[in-house]
């Protein structure tokens, strides 16, 4: 039994990523930047999952880690493309949302094919419709409104950044990471956080300024208010829908 334990220990040591000695005069064996990046890439595969048999996490959490690792392995490591994951989520979200839209339009006799068309159109930011949208129920309009929010290119550009932040967070927990590699991770994390802040600030502020400008014109100008009164439409609701629809 002792021999088996020793063999297992040797196997673990052989899989351990050891930092190479520095060639630039650093006697502490610290990794340079290129070596740090290489170490991070290796740790992505060697330490890709935190449930390696030594974790004290609850069983349900380890099962969740297994599932997320399977998804990552299927879409990122095998296909090597963000496109496939994005496509899978888009198809699933469109089908799921179409069910809610169909339920909200049942009182208006909306066929499922029209609800599916509404959902796909909103999720893909095309803005097409097969029915008179102004006659739909308020619930249908609200559902389509929320479906449009994440459909724009600005919002979607933040998703890869969030995924990278998630990977960086997991890498920082690795017990095998060196001090230099950890510093590189922290710098990249700060950069990703700043990028997320820029994307979300732009996404929110542009729509807010457009909402205020168009809303005041529609509500208080003679021409704008006349159009709203003629069609019996609330100016601020119309402005909100138009701004989100136009931006996303």
N, C-alpha and C positions, 0 to 999 in steps of 0.2 A: 504493500500500500504506500509506503514511504517513497518507493521508487516512482510510483505513478504521480505522486504529488510533485516530486522533483521534476519529472518530465513536463508536467503542466506548467510549473513555474518557468522552466526553460522556454516553453512555447510562448508564454506571455512576454518574456524578455525579448524573444526574437521578433515579436510584433511591435515592440515599443520603438517609437521614433526617437532616436538619439540625435541631439544636435551635433553637427560636425564642428571640429575645431576651427576657429577663425584663422584666416590667413593674413589678416591685416594688423597683426601685432596684439590683438586683444587676448590676453592670457586667461580671461574668464570663460572663454568659449562661447561668447554671445553670438547670436546669429545676425548676419547683415540683413538688409531689407529683402533681397531676392530669396535668401534662404528662409526668411520668416514667411514669405508668401508661399513658398513650396511646402513648408511645414503645415500651414493652414489648409492647403489643398489636400495634403495627406491625411490630416486629421478629419477632414470632411468625410473621408471614406473609412478610416480606421475607427474614428470616434463619432461616426455619423449618428448613432443612436445612443441615448443615455441609458437605455435599459439593457446593459450588457451583462446582466446577471449579478452585478454587485450593487445595484441601486436598491435603496430602502423605500422607494416610492410605493404607494398602494398598487394593488393589482390592476384596478381600472385605469390608473394613470399609465402603467406600463403597456396595457392593451392599446391605449390611445396613442402612445409613442410608436408602437408597432404599426398602427394604421397610418399615421402620418409619414413614417419612414417608407411604408409600402407605396404611398402616393408619390412621395419624392423620388423613390427609386423608379417608379413606372414612368413618370412624366419628365423628370429632370435628368436623371443619370442615364437612363436608357435612350430616351428620345432626344435628350440634350436640347430641349427647346421650350421656351416659355409659351410659345404659340399653342402647343397641345393642351397645356393646363388651362390656359385662358379659354380655349375653345370648349373644353369640357365643362368649365364653370358656366360659361355663357349659355350653352345648350341646356344645362340643368336648370339654371335660373329662369330661362325663358319658359320652359315647360312648367316649372313650379308656379311662376307668376301668372301664367295663362289660366291656371285653375282658379286662382283668386279673382281674376278679372271676369271669368265666366260666371262665377257665383255672384259677383256684384252686378252683373248685367242680366241676370236671369229674369228679373221683373220686366225688362225691356225686350225679352225674347231674343237675346243675343246668342247666335250659334257659337259652338266652341271654336270653329275655324276662325271666326272674327276675333274672338278673345285671344287666340294664339297669334293672329296677325298683329293685334294691338301690342301684345307683349314683346314679340320679336322686333317690331318697329321701334318701340321705346327703348329696348335694351341695346339695339344697334344704332340708335340716334338717327334714324332715317326720317321719322315723322310722317310716315304714310298711314292711311286709314281706309278701310273699306266701308265705313258707315259715317253718318253725320255725327261727328264727335260731340257737337253742342247739345245733342238730344240724349246723350248717355247720362246715367245716374251720377250723383256726386261721388259715390264710392268708387266708381270706375275711373273718374277723372283723378281722384286722389291717388289711386293705385298706379295709374299711368304716370302721374307726376313724380312719384317716388322711384319708378322704374327708370325715368330719364336721368335722375341725378348721378348715378355711377356709370352712365353710358358714354360720357365724353372722354376724349383723349387725355385731357388734363387729369381727371380723376384716375383713369386707368394707368397713367404713367407713374402713379405713386405706389401701385401694387408691387412691382418688382423691388422697389426700395424697401417696402415693409418686409418682404420675404428675405431680403438680404439682412435686414436688422435682426430678424428671427434667427437666421443662421449664425450671425455674429454672436448673438446672445448665447447660443448653445456651444459655440466654439470656446467662448471665454470660460466655460465651466470645465473644460478638459483639464485633468490633473497633469497632463504631459506637456502643456504649453509652456514655452520659455518666457522669460521676462520681456525680451525684445519683441517676440511675437505678440505678447499681450498688449504691449504699448501700440503696436501696429493695429491691432484689433480695436483698441480704444479710439485711435485717431479715425479709423474708417467708420466706426459707429457714430462719432460726432459729425463727420461729413454727411453720412446718410440721414441723420436727424435734421441737419440744416437743410438738406435737399427736400426732405418731407415738409418742413416748415415753409419753404418757398413755394412748393407746389400747392399746398393747402391754402396758404395765404392768397396766392393768385386766384385759385378756384373760388374762394369765398368773396374776396374784395371786389373782383370784377363783376360778379353777379349782384353784389350788394349795391354798388354804385349804379349799375344799370337799372336795378329795381327802383332805387330812389328817384333817378332822373325820369324814367318812363312813367313811374307811378304818379309823380306830381303833375307831369304834363297831362296824363290821361284823366286825372281827377279834377284838375283845376283849370285847364285850358278850355276855351269854348268849343273848339272842334273835337277834342278828345272826349269831353264829358257828353257832348251831343251824340257821339257814336255809341257810347256806353248806355246812355238813356234809351236810345232807339232800339238797341238789342237787349235791353234789360239785363245787363251784365255788370257785375261788381268790378269797378276799375282796378282795385288792388289784387283781386284774385286773377283777373285777366293779365295784369302786369307780371305777377309771380309766374304764371304758367308760360307766358311768352318769353320771359328772361331765361328761365331754365331750359325751355325748349330750344331757344336760339343758341345759348352758350354750349350746351351739351349735345 
